[in-house]
Amino acid sequence: MRFLGNIEAKLDAKNRVFVPAAFRKVLDNAVFTKTDEGSQSRILYLRKDVYQNCIVVYPAPVWEEELSELRARLNKWNPQEQELYRQFMLEAEAVEMDPNGRILISKRLLLKTGIEKNVRFLGVDNTMEIWAKEALEQPRVDPELFKTRMQELMTKTKIPE
């Protein structure tokens, strides 16, 4: 499952936003599963990014994988590590995509990320990110520095697993 794109959208008066059609198609084809009643479970997980002022949207299987990896790295008997886990979970929310393809974003997440009305969905591998539109108007990395860092990264010798 891969999301690719940089797509503009707008929040409505109730803080709902349409997940872009291209991203919904990926979700419908790869993620959403039929329930016993024949309908689809359309749960997504939202969380403020650890480093940036954006909202990361995790499809349910990706969220479960991330949590499993995080949990495996943490010692539940270490109080500092338990606080890290609590903080990670404190900033997470489950939302259900409605039949029209909209999700509701909480005011809390909108305030934490500075997102108002105009947003951009950015496809980032197996997750989507929701940004304030203005935040993605300029390059994230200086173009010359980007070229240099990409060259360094892609010419590194891979370490065998």
Wavefront OBJ file of the C-alpha trace (Angstrom):
o trace
v 0.000 0.000 0.000
v 1.466 3.313 -1.094
v -0.029 6.789 -1.048
v 1.344 9.239 -3.569
v 0.234 12.773 -4.138
v 0.002 16.318 -2.860
v -3.688 17.178 -2.952
v -5.494 20.291 -1.723
v -8.718 20.072 0.281
v -10.830 22.209 2.612
v -12.273 21.577 6.022
v -16.001 22.186 6.259
v -17.702 24.089 9.089
v -17.780 20.898 11.216
v -14.027 20.229 10.721
v -14.640 17.375 8.305
v -12.520 16.877 5.224
v -12.867 14.619 2.202
v -10.048 12.111 1.924
v -8.831 12.583 -1.675
v -10.346 10.110 -4.138
v -6.932 8.705 -5.125
v -6.180 7.938 -1.475
v -9.651 6.481 -0.855
v -9.078 4.126 -3.760
v -5.850 2.860 -2.167
v -7.671 2.416 1.143
v -10.629 0.636 -0.453
v -8.390 -1.725 -2.420
v -5.844 -2.539 0.256
v -7.141 -1.830 3.728
v -10.813 -1.758 4.435
v -12.181 -5.158 5.229
v -15.689 -6.507 5.102
v -17.416 -7.029 8.429
v -19.657 -10.012 9.158
v -22.640 -7.876 8.121
v -21.063 -7.204 4.703
v -20.263 -3.514 5.285
v -16.740 -2.154 5.310
v -14.847 -1.124 8.430
v -13.466 2.323 7.592
v -11.366 3.152 10.658
v -8.319 5.404 10.381
v -6.010 6.616 13.135
v -4.909 10.229 13.415
v -1.942 11.494 15.377
v 0.103 14.669 15.428
v 3.485 13.946 13.893
v 6.313 13.627 16.415
v 8.516 16.159 14.583
v 6.296 18.337 12.376
v 3.067 20.304 12.706
v 0.979 17.940 10.641
v -1.476 15.122 11.247
v -0.430 11.626 10.264
v -3.286 9.435 9.031
v -2.657 5.746 9.570
v -4.743 3.018 7.940
v -5.673 0.496 10.658
v -3.138 -2.221 9.658
v -0.314 0.335 9.516
v -1.313 1.725 12.934
v -1.324 -1.774 14.448
v 2.105 -2.474 12.953
v 3.509 0.815 14.303
v 2.118 0.142 17.780
v 3.522 -3.382 17.800
v 6.960 -2.110 16.820
v 6.863 0.669 19.419
v 5.656 -1.708 22.126
v 8.387 -4.231 21.259
v 11.045 -1.555 21.762
v 9.690 -0.376 25.117
v 10.165 -1.974 28.501
v 6.813 -1.804 30.271
v 8.630 -1.919 33.610
v 10.620 1.218 32.828
v 8.632 4.284 34.013
v 10.257 6.666 31.502
v 9.475 4.366 28.611
v 5.900 3.936 29.837
v 5.529 7.737 29.825
v 6.748 7.835 26.216
v 4.128 5.272 25.269
v 1.412 7.160 27.144
v 2.350 10.400 25.413
v 2.273 8.673 22.037
v -1.178 7.251 22.769
v -2.458 10.491 24.323
v -2.127 12.257 20.985
v -3.845 9.529 18.942
v -7.466 9.321 17.805
v -9.502 6.757 15.909
v -11.922 8.122 13.306
v -14.330 6.450 10.962
v -14.509 7.597 7.374
v -18.151 8.257 6.538
v -19.838 6.804 3.420
v -19.010 10.022 1.525
v -15.276 9.685 2.226
v -15.006 12.346 4.927
v -13.193 12.206 8.234
v -13.736 14.431 11.248
v -10.618 16.105 12.649
v -10.798 17.108 16.299
v -10.291 20.719 17.332
v -7.479 19.510 19.584
v -5.472 18.144 16.642
v -6.230 21.203 14.520
v -4.975 23.525 17.263
v -1.832 21.441 17.902
v -0.895 21.541 14.215
v -2.011 25.076 13.308
v -4.354 23.730 10.646
v -7.320 25.943 9.834
v -9.440 25.633 6.674
v -7.203 24.959 3.666
v -5.197 21.763 3.862
v -2.983 19.549 1.763
v -2.938 15.796 1.903
v 0.534 14.441 1.293
v 1.018 10.772 0.470
v 3.994 9.444 2.439
v 4.566 5.763 1.781
v 1.944 3.816 3.754
v 0.476 6.853 5.551
v -1.087 10.164 4.615
v -0.257 13.502 6.182
v -2.571 16.479 6.540
v -0.830 19.858 6.543
v -1.889 23.460 6.666
v -1.808 24.380 2.972
v 0.699 27.199 3.526
v 3.167 24.868 5.251
v 3.763 22.981 2.004
v 3.911 26.009 -0.300
v 7.706 26.224 0.019
v 10.243 23.395 -0.326
v 10.825 21.540 2.954
v 14.574 21.353 2.265
v 16.739 23.781 0.308
v 16.943 22.363 -3.262
v 20.765 22.255 -3.329
v 20.941 20.600 0.081
v 18.254 18.138 -1.041
v 20.344 17.109 -4.066
v 23.457 16.660 -1.943
v 21.707 14.657 0.756
v 19.925 12.421 -1.750
v 23.215 11.687 -3.482
v 24.839 10.820 -0.151
v 21.932 8.630 0.844
v 21.650 6.765 -2.443
v 25.383 6.111 -2.801
v 25.799 4.635 0.700
v 26.743 0.997 0.853
v 23.838 -1.056 2.116
v 24.405 -3.017 5.287
v 23.280 -6.639 4.812
v 20.412 -7.678 7.063
l 1 2 3 4 5 6 7 8 9 10 11 12 13 14 15 16 17 18 19 20 21 22 23 24 25 26 27 28 29 30 31 32 33 34 35 36 37 38 39 40 41 42 43 44 45 46 47 48 49 50 51 52 53 54 55 56 57 58 59 60 61 62 63 64 65 66 67 68 69 70 71 72 73 74 75 76 77 78 79 80 81 82 83 84 85 86 87 88 89 90 91 92 93 94 95 96 97 98 99 100 101 102 103 104 105 106 107 108 109 110 111 112 113 114 115 116 117 118 119 120 121 122 123 124 125 126 127 128 129 130 131 132 133 134 135 136 137 138 139 140 141 142 143 144 145 146 147 148 149 150 151 152 153 154 155 156 157 158 159 160 161
